[in-house]
Amino acid sequence: MQTMLGPSRITRGAVLEPSRQAEVLERFSRDGYAMLPGVLSADEVACLREIADYYIDTPGAGGDRGYAAPVYTAMVLRCTQSLHRAFCDMLVREPFLSLAEAVCGANAGFCGQNVIRSDKGTAVSKWHIDDILEFPLPPEVPRHDARIKMPVFWFSFQIALSDIDSVENGPTQLVPGSHYSGRVVPEDTEMPIFEGRKPIPILCKAGDVYLFNHQLWHRGMINQSDRRRYLMQNQYCKAWGVYRFSAKDAICNIPAEDLRGGSERMLKLLRREDVKS
């Protein structure tokens, strides 16, 4: 199947300059997100979209590996690392890997990779945090102290594979700083506010990337345009996190021959000791 789709066209990328990396990490810690414009080339974006479209539009093409499933009304292609070498290459493409190691440690692990595709009228539109609330507070404690750098057990790079440059295109909407709230997003709310900060849309172009703390209150706005919206996710975790997340989400099951020539670090992330780098 990989031969039909062609080889990976993902490049090695480049590590951020130290001062720029420090700036990105500081904003990520403070606000829960940080934007990196122009990370992927147009050819890389096209490669990833072609592969994602094929597997979403061809039921059963992934066999018992990756799969497409509706989440609310959007289509989510899950476990993409088990579908094509290009997705595996994305895990070690810079600046993803170096930033992941800066956030989660030198032995950072991999815990998930998806592509969300939203047509007109669709979105993962319910306000939520991902997974569980990790640092809950009792009612009498209003928030975590701003002087504390909140621990990060796992996080995502949100990778735009289409222009999502207006609210009509269905951007991610989030409440900055709400990872400090110690609470899940209030139920049945259309406008959650944390300390006076209202939700903002993350507008971006194809190839732009933003680091994203899953403890932020967030949702996908409904795509009201005729432009199909694509958002990919690379997810990394503390070294121990690979044992907490499901094997299907964190293990690569594509044939060994499709991984040959991959870096030792990529094979370690994918836990593929059967393949020689």
Residue pairs with C-beta under 8 A, 6 or more apart in sequence:
1 61
1 84
2 84
2 85
2 254
2 258
5 50
5 51
5 54
5 84
6 47
6 50
7 85
7 86
8 47
8 84
8 85
8 86
8 88
8 89
9 43
9 44
9 46
9 47
9 86
10 44
10 47
10 48
10 86
10 89
10 90
10 93
11 41
11 44
11 93
12 93
12 94
13 39
13 93
13 94
13 95
13 96
14 94
14 95
15 21
15 94
15 95
15 98
16 24
16 36
16 95
16 98
16 99
21 95
21 98
21 99
21 102
24 34
24 36
24 99
24 211
25 34
25 99
25 102
25 103
27 33
27 34
28 34
28 103
28 155
28 211
28 213
29 149
29 150
30 177
31 176
31 177
32 174
32 176
32 177
32 178
32 179
32 212
32 213
32 215
32 216
33 174
33 176
33 202
33 210
33 211
33 212
33 213
33 216
34 210
34 211
35 202
35 204
35 208
35 209
35 210
36 95
36 208
36 209
36 210
36 211
37 204
37 205
37 207
37 208
38 205
38 207
38 208
39 95
39 159
39 207
39 208
39 209
40 48
40 159
40 206
40 207
40 209
41 207
42 206
42 207
44 207
45 161
45 162
45 206
45 207
47 86
48 86
48 87
48 90
48 115
48 161
48 232
49 161
49 162
49 230
51 80
51 83
51 84
51 86
51 87
52 77
52 80
52 115
52 117
52 161
52 230
52 232
53 117
54 61
55 61
55 62
55 66
55 68
55 77
55 80
55 83
56 68
56 75
56 77
56 115
56 117
59 68
62 68
62 79
62 82
62 83
64 253
65 79
65 82
65 83
65 253
65 254
66 77
66 78
66 79
66 80
66 81
66 82
66 83
67 77
67 78
67 79
68 75
68 76
68 77
68 78
69 75
69 76
69 78
70 76
71 116
71 124
72 122
72 123
72 124
72 125
72 126
73 118
73 121
73 122
73 123
73 125
74 116
74 117
74 118
74 122
74 123
74 124
74 220
75 116
75 117
75 118
75 119
75 122
76 114
76 115
76 116
76 117
76 124
77 83
77 114
77 115
77 116
77 117
78 114
78 249
79 112
79 113
79 114
79 248
79 249
80 87
80 113
80 114
80 115
80 232
81 87
81 88
81 91
81 110
81 113
81 252
81 254
81 270
82 251
82 252
82 253
82 254
83 254
84 254
84 258
85 254
85 258
85 259
85 262
87 113
88 252
88 254
88 259
88 262
88 266
88 270
89 262
89 266
90 96
90 113
90 159
90 232
90 234
91 97
91 110
91 113
91 234
91 266
91 269
91 270
92 263
92 265
92 266
92 269
96 157
96 209
96 234
96 236
97 108
97 265
99 157
99 211
100 108
100 155
100 157
100 234
100 236
101 108
103 152
103 155
103 211
103 236
104 152
104 153
104 154
104 155
104 236
104 237
104 238
104 239
104 241
105 238
105 239
107 239
108 236
108 237
108 238
108 239
109 236
109 237
109 238
109 239
109 240
109 241
109 242
109 250
109 269
110 234
110 235
110 236
110 237
110 242
110 250
110 269
110 270
111 154
111 235
111 236
111 237
111 241
111 242
111 244
111 245
111 249
111 250
112 233
112 235
112 245
112 249
112 250
113 232
113 233
113 234
113 235
114 232
114 233
115 161
115 230
115 231
115 232
115 233
116 124
116 220
116 229
116 230
116 231
116 232
116 233
117 228
117 229
117 230
118 124
118 170
118 220
118 223
118 228
118 229
118 230
118 231
119 223
119 228
119 229
120 223
120 224
120 225
120 226
121 222
121 223
121 224
122 170
122 222
122 223
123 170
123 219
123 220
123 221
123 222
123 223
124 219
124 220
125 219
125 220
125 221
125 222
126 219
127 185
127 186
127 189
127 192
127 217
127 218
127 219
128 184
128 185
128 217
128 218
128 219
129 184
129 185
129 214
129 215
129 216
129 217
129 218
130 156
130 214
130 215
131 154
131 214
133 182
133 183
133 184
133 215
134 151
134 153
134 215
135 144
135 150
135 151
135 182
135 215
136 182
136 183
137 143
137 144
137 181
137 182
137 183
141 182
143 180
143 181
143 182
143 194
143 195
144 150
144 180
144 181
144 182
146 180
150 179
150 180
150 213
150 215
152 213
153 237
153 238
153 241
154 214
154 235
154 236
154 237
154 238
154 241
154 245
155 211
155 212
155 213
155 214
155 235
155 236
155 237
156 211
156 212
156 214
156 233
156 234
156 235
156 236
157 209
157 210
157 211
157 212
157 233
157 234
157 235
157 236
158 172
158 202
158 209
158 210
158 211
158 212
158 231
158 232
158 233
159 208
159 209
159 231
159 232
159 233
159 234
160 204
160 205
160 206
160 207
160 208
160 209
160 230
160 231
160 232
161 206
161 230
161 231
161 232
162 169
162 206
162 227
162 228
162 229
162 230
163 169
163 204
163 205
163 206
163 227
164 170
164 171
164 202
164 203
164 204
164 205
164 229
164 231
165 203
165 204
165 205
166 203
166 225
167 201
167 203
167 221
167 224
168 223
168 224
168 225
169 223
169 224
169 225
169 227
169 229
170 220
170 221
170 222
170 223
170 224
170 225
170 229
171 201
171 202
171 203
171 204
171 220
171 221
172 201
172 202
172 212
172 218
172 219
172 220
172 221
172 231
173 199
173 200
173 201
173 202
173 218
173 219
173 220
173 221
174 199
174 200
174 202
174 212
174 216
174 217
174 218
175 185
175 192
175 193
175 194
175 197
175 198
175 199
175 200
175 216
175 217
175 218
176 194
176 197
176 200
176 216
177 194
177 195
177 197
178 185
178 192
178 194
178 197
178 215
178 216
178 217
179 213
179 215
179 216
180 194
181 194
181 217
185 192
185 217
186 192
191 198
191 199
192 199
192 217
194 217
199 217
201 221
202 210
204 210
212 218
220 231
223 229
237 244
237 245
242 250
242 271
250 271
251 270
251 271
252 259
252 270
252 271
252 272
256 272
256 274
256 275
259 266
259 267
259 270
259 272
259 275
260 275
260 276
261 277
262 275
262 277
263 277
264 277
266 277
267 273
267 275
267 277
